[in-house]
Amino acid sequence: MKKLQVLLVAFTLGTMSLFANNIETPEVSKDEIRQQIVELIQSTDFNFDNNTNVNITFTFNTEGEIVVLKVNSISKDVLNFVRTNLNGVKLENPGKVNREYTMPLSVVSK
């Protein structure tokens, strides 16, 4: 009888963990994510000395916020600009959680 109770408890816990891990993954295209990020960056006021092309690697957390992982730039101004204006920002339509996205971005001087 005790083995049956242990088996029943193990089965219940296993079933509960299956339902607890059911995280919705939205189907959003990379172009839509890029458009949202470009709109975020265009709305900021920051002047650069010259035009710069940057590759940004980022992911989304479970709350839909951007987590910047890597900014391919030598300039500390560009690095700080991207991290300040993108890191922790919540998008309307975020991508998949914990999937790495790499996006080229052009930072243009005004």
Biotite code that builds the C-alpha atoms (Angstrom):
import biotite.structure as struc

atoms = struc.array([
    struc.Atom([0.000, 0.000, 0.000], chain_id="A", res_id=1, res_name="MET", atom_name="CA", element="C"),
    struc.Atom([2.871, 2.366, 0.830], chain_id="A", res_id=2, res_name="LYS", atom_name="CA", element="C"),
    struc.Atom([4.447, 1.783, -2.600], chain_id="A", res_id=3, res_name="LYS", atom_name="CA", element="C"),
    struc.Atom([1.150, 2.691, -4.256], chain_id="A", res_id=4, res_name="LEU", atom_name="CA", element="C"),
    struc.Atom([0.960, 5.961, -2.321], chain_id="A", res_id=5, res_name="GLN", atom_name="CA", element="C"),
    struc.Atom([4.547, 6.873, -3.239], chain_id="A", res_id=6, res_name="VAL", atom_name="CA", element="C"),
    struc.Atom([3.830, 6.068, -6.889], chain_id="A", res_id=7, res_name="LEU", atom_name="CA", element="C"),
    struc.Atom([0.665, 8.193, -6.818], chain_id="A", res_id=8, res_name="LEU", atom_name="CA", element="C"),
    struc.Atom([2.532, 11.164, -5.287], chain_id="A", res_id=9, res_name="VAL", atom_name="CA", element="C"),
    struc.Atom([5.365, 10.844, -7.847], chain_id="A", res_id=10, res_name="ALA", atom_name="CA", element="C"),
    struc.Atom([2.854, 10.694, -10.717], chain_id="A", res_id=11, res_name="PHE", atom_name="CA", element="C"),
    struc.Atom([1.003, 13.764, -9.415], chain_id="A", res_id=12, res_name="THR", atom_name="CA", element="C"),
    struc.Atom([4.206, 15.798, -9.033], chain_id="A", res_id=13, res_name="LEU", atom_name="CA", element="C"),
    struc.Atom([5.390, 14.767, -12.493], chain_id="A", res_id=14, res_name="GLY", atom_name="CA", element="C"),
    struc.Atom([2.099, 15.766, -14.081], chain_id="A", res_id=15, res_name="THR", atom_name="CA", element="C"),
    struc.Atom([2.055, 19.107, -12.268], chain_id="A", res_id=16, res_name="MET", atom_name="CA", element="C"),
    struc.Atom([5.558, 19.949, -13.476], chain_id="A", res_id=17, res_name="SER", atom_name="CA", element="C"),
    struc.Atom([4.522, 19.307, -17.080], chain_id="A", res_id=18, res_name="LEU", atom_name="CA", element="C"),
    struc.Atom([1.737, 21.861, -16.859], chain_id="A", res_id=19, res_name="PHE", atom_name="CA", element="C"),
    struc.Atom([3.863, 24.357, -14.941], chain_id="A", res_id=20, res_name="ALA", atom_name="CA", element="C"),
    struc.Atom([6.448, 24.452, -17.755], chain_id="A", res_id=21, res_name="ASN", atom_name="CA", element="C"),
    struc.Atom([3.906, 25.361, -20.403], chain_id="A", res_id=22, res_name="ASN", atom_name="CA", element="C"),
    struc.Atom([5.318, 28.747, -21.489], chain_id="A", res_id=23, res_name="ILE", atom_name="CA", element="C"),
    struc.Atom([3.723, 30.436, -24.442], chain_id="A", res_id=24, res_name="GLU", atom_name="CA", element="C"),
    struc.Atom([6.158, 31.213, -27.235], chain_id="A", res_id=25, res_name="THR", atom_name="CA", element="C"),
    struc.Atom([4.829, 33.928, -29.501], chain_id="A", res_id=26, res_name="PRO", atom_name="CA", element="C"),
    struc.Atom([5.382, 33.690, -33.231], chain_id="A", res_id=27, res_name="GLU", atom_name="CA", element="C"),
    struc.Atom([6.907, 37.060, -34.089], chain_id="A", res_id=28, res_name="VAL", atom_name="CA", element="C"),
    struc.Atom([9.064, 37.594, -37.156], chain_id="A", res_id=29, res_name="SER", atom_name="CA", element="C"),
    struc.Atom([12.591, 38.965, -36.887], chain_id="A", res_id=30, res_name="LYS", atom_name="CA", element="C"),
    struc.Atom([11.569, 41.891, -39.093], chain_id="A", res_id=31, res_name="ASP", atom_name="CA", element="C"),
    struc.Atom([8.840, 42.882, -36.637], chain_id="A", res_id=32, res_name="GLU", atom_name="CA", element="C"),
    struc.Atom([11.272, 42.715, -33.714], chain_id="A", res_id=33, res_name="ILE", atom_name="CA", element="C"),
    struc.Atom([13.793, 44.771, -35.695], chain_id="A", res_id=34, res_name="ARG", atom_name="CA", element="C"),
    struc.Atom([11.160, 47.397, -36.495], chain_id="A", res_id=35, res_name="GLN", atom_name="CA", element="C"),
    struc.Atom([10.241, 47.740, -32.815], chain_id="A", res_id=36, res_name="GLN", atom_name="CA", element="C"),
    struc.Atom([13.904, 48.141, -31.836], chain_id="A", res_id=37, res_name="ILE", atom_name="CA", element="C"),
    struc.Atom([14.533, 50.727, -34.560], chain_id="A", res_id=38, res_name="VAL", atom_name="CA", element="C"),
    struc.Atom([11.529, 52.732, -33.308], chain_id="A", res_id=39, res_name="GLU", atom_name="CA", element="C"),
    struc.Atom([12.936, 52.619, -29.763], chain_id="A", res_id=40, res_name="LEU", atom_name="CA", element="C"),
    struc.Atom([16.341, 53.866, -30.834], chain_id="A", res_id=41, res_name="ILE", atom_name="CA", element="C"),
    struc.Atom([14.989, 56.576, -33.144], chain_id="A", res_id=42, res_name="GLN", atom_name="CA", element="C"),
    struc.Atom([12.999, 58.101, -30.303], chain_id="A", res_id=43, res_name="SER", atom_name="CA", element="C"),
    struc.Atom([16.148, 58.795, -28.260], chain_id="A", res_id=44, res_name="THR", atom_name="CA", element="C"),
    struc.Atom([18.317, 61.902, -28.506], chain_id="A", res_id=45, res_name="ASP", atom_name="CA", element="C"),
    struc.Atom([21.978, 61.060, -28.668], chain_id="A", res_id=46, res_name="PHE", atom_name="CA", element="C"),
    struc.Atom([24.641, 62.482, -30.978], chain_id="A", res_id=47, res_name="ASN", atom_name="CA", element="C"),
    struc.Atom([27.537, 60.406, -32.264], chain_id="A", res_id=48, res_name="PHE", atom_name="CA", element="C"),
    struc.Atom([30.690, 61.699, -33.888], chain_id="A", res_id=49, res_name="ASP", atom_name="CA", element="C"),
    struc.Atom([30.383, 59.393, -36.890], chain_id="A", res_id=50, res_name="ASN", atom_name="CA", element="C"),
    struc.Atom([28.185, 56.710, -38.426], chain_id="A", res_id=51, res_name="ASN", atom_name="CA", element="C"),
    struc.Atom([28.661, 53.245, -36.973], chain_id="A", res_id=52, res_name="THR", atom_name="CA", element="C"),
    struc.Atom([27.428, 49.783, -37.921], chain_id="A", res_id=53, res_name="ASN", atom_name="CA", element="C"),
    struc.Atom([26.909, 47.498, -34.941], chain_id="A", res_id=54, res_name="VAL", atom_name="CA", element="C"),
    struc.Atom([25.843, 43.878, -34.496], chain_id="A", res_id=55, res_name="ASN", atom_name="CA", element="C"),
    struc.Atom([23.704, 43.381, -31.400], chain_id="A", res_id=56, res_name="ILE", atom_name="CA", element="C"),
    struc.Atom([23.091, 39.968, -29.840], chain_id="A", res_id=57, res_name="THR", atom_name="CA", element="C"),
    struc.Atom([20.145, 39.840, -27.463], chain_id="A", res_id=58, res_name="PHE", atom_name="CA", element="C"),
    struc.Atom([17.447, 37.603, -26.052], chain_id="A", res_id=59, res_name="THR", atom_name="CA", element="C"),
    struc.Atom([14.134, 38.012, -24.237], chain_id="A", res_id=60, res_name="PHE", atom_name="CA", element="C"),
    struc.Atom([13.372, 37.089, -20.643], chain_id="A", res_id=61, res_name="ASN", atom_name="CA", element="C"),
    struc.Atom([10.062, 35.636, -19.473], chain_id="A", res_id=62, res_name="THR", atom_name="CA", element="C"),
    struc.Atom([8.567, 39.121, -18.987], chain_id="A", res_id=63, res_name="GLU", atom_name="CA", element="C"),
    struc.Atom([9.277, 40.046, -22.634], chain_id="A", res_id=64, res_name="GLY", atom_name="CA", element="C"),
    struc.Atom([12.121, 42.421, -21.810], chain_id="A", res_id=65, res_name="GLU", atom_name="CA", element="C"),
    struc.Atom([15.211, 42.690, -24.001], chain_id="A", res_id=66, res_name="ILE", atom_name="CA", element="C"),
    struc.Atom([18.422, 41.348, -22.460], chain_id="A", res_id=67, res_name="VAL", atom_name="CA", element="C"),
    struc.Atom([21.438, 42.647, -24.400], chain_id="A", res_id=68, res_name="VAL", atom_name="CA", element="C"),
    struc.Atom([24.110, 39.952, -24.468], chain_id="A", res_id=69, res_name="LEU", atom_name="CA", element="C"),
    struc.Atom([26.733, 41.399, -26.798], chain_id="A", res_id=70, res_name="LYS", atom_name="CA", element="C"),
    struc.Atom([27.359, 44.622, -28.700], chain_id="A", res_id=71, res_name="VAL", atom_name="CA", element="C"),
    struc.Atom([29.971, 44.315, -31.430], chain_id="A", res_id=72, res_name="ASN", atom_name="CA", element="C"),
    struc.Atom([31.494, 47.783, -31.199], chain_id="A", res_id=73, res_name="SER", atom_name="CA", element="C"),
    struc.Atom([34.770, 49.319, -30.149], chain_id="A", res_id=74, res_name="ILE", atom_name="CA", element="C"),
    struc.Atom([33.165, 52.615, -29.169], chain_id="A", res_id=75, res_name="SER", atom_name="CA", element="C"),
    struc.Atom([32.147, 52.818, -25.523], chain_id="A", res_id=76, res_name="LYS", atom_name="CA", element="C"),
    struc.Atom([29.593, 55.512, -26.417], chain_id="A", res_id=77, res_name="ASP", atom_name="CA", element="C"),
    struc.Atom([27.775, 53.129, -28.760], chain_id="A", res_id=78, res_name="VAL", atom_name="CA", element="C"),
    struc.Atom([27.977, 50.311, -26.227], chain_id="A", res_id=79, res_name="LEU", atom_name="CA", element="C"),
    struc.Atom([26.513, 52.479, -23.469], chain_id="A", res_id=80, res_name="ASN", atom_name="CA", element="C"),
    struc.Atom([23.865, 53.882, -25.815], chain_id="A", res_id=81, res_name="PHE", atom_name="CA", element="C"),
    struc.Atom([22.626, 50.424, -26.845], chain_id="A", res_id=82, res_name="VAL", atom_name="CA", element="C"),
    struc.Atom([22.665, 49.000, -23.328], chain_id="A", res_id=83, res_name="ARG", atom_name="CA", element="C"),
    struc.Atom([20.975, 52.050, -21.827], chain_id="A", res_id=84, res_name="THR", atom_name="CA", element="C"),
    struc.Atom([18.214, 52.298, -24.433], chain_id="A", res_id=85, res_name="ASN", atom_name="CA", element="C"),
    struc.Atom([17.535, 48.595, -25.091], chain_id="A", res_id=86, res_name="LEU", atom_name="CA", element="C"),
    struc.Atom([18.482, 46.541, -22.035], chain_id="A", res_id=87, res_name="ASN", atom_name="CA", element="C"),
    struc.Atom([15.407, 45.885, -19.897], chain_id="A", res_id=88, res_name="GLY", atom_name="CA", element="C"),
    struc.Atom([12.961, 47.477, -22.349], chain_id="A", res_id=89, res_name="VAL", atom_name="CA", element="C"),
    struc.Atom([9.724, 45.587, -22.811], chain_id="A", res_id=90, res_name="LYS", atom_name="CA", element="C"),
    struc.Atom([8.498, 45.211, -26.399], chain_id="A", res_id=91, res_name="LEU", atom_name="CA", element="C"),
    struc.Atom([4.865, 44.971, -27.451], chain_id="A", res_id=92, res_name="GLU", atom_name="CA", element="C"),
    struc.Atom([5.509, 41.733, -29.356], chain_id="A", res_id=93, res_name="ASN", atom_name="CA", element="C"),
    struc.Atom([8.636, 40.061, -27.971], chain_id="A", res_id=94, res_name="PRO", atom_name="CA", element="C"),
    struc.Atom([10.285, 37.046, -29.530], chain_id="A", res_id=95, res_name="GLY", atom_name="CA", element="C"),
    struc.Atom([10.866, 33.624, -28.061], chain_id="A", res_id=96, res_name="LYS", atom_name="CA", element="C"),
    struc.Atom([12.238, 33.405, -24.539], chain_id="A", res_id=97, res_name="VAL", atom_name="CA", element="C"),
    struc.Atom([15.953, 32.520, -24.216], chain_id="A", res_id=98, res_name="ASN", atom_name="CA", element="C"),
    struc.Atom([16.489, 32.443, -27.997], chain_id="A", res_id=99, res_name="ARG", atom_name="CA", element="C"),
    struc.Atom([19.469, 34.506, -29.135], chain_id="A", res_id=100, res_name="GLU", atom_name="CA", element="C"),
    struc.Atom([18.824, 37.082, -31.832], chain_id="A", res_id=101, res_name="TYR", atom_name="CA", element="C"),
    struc.Atom([21.606, 38.860, -33.736], chain_id="A", res_id=102, res_name="THR", atom_name="CA", element="C"),
    struc.Atom([20.715, 42.055, -35.516], chain_id="A", res_id=103, res_name="MET", atom_name="CA", element="C"),
    struc.Atom([22.781, 44.553, -37.491], chain_id="A", res_id=104, res_name="PRO", atom_name="CA", element="C"),
    struc.Atom([22.071, 48.144, -36.552], chain_id="A", res_id=105, res_name="LEU", atom_name="CA", element="C"),
    struc.Atom([23.291, 51.406, -38.058], chain_id="A", res_id=106, res_name="SER", atom_name="CA", element="C"),
    struc.Atom([23.862, 54.264, -35.639], chain_id="A", res_id=107, res_name="VAL", atom_name="CA", element="C"),
    struc.Atom([23.833, 57.500, -37.620], chain_id="A", res_id=108, res_name="VAL", atom_name="CA", element="C"),
    struc.Atom([25.221, 60.814, -36.413], chain_id="A", res_id=109, res_name="SER", atom_name="CA", element="C"),
    struc.Atom([22.848, 63.784, -36.464], chain_id="A", res_id=110, res_name="LYS", atom_name="CA", element="C"),
])
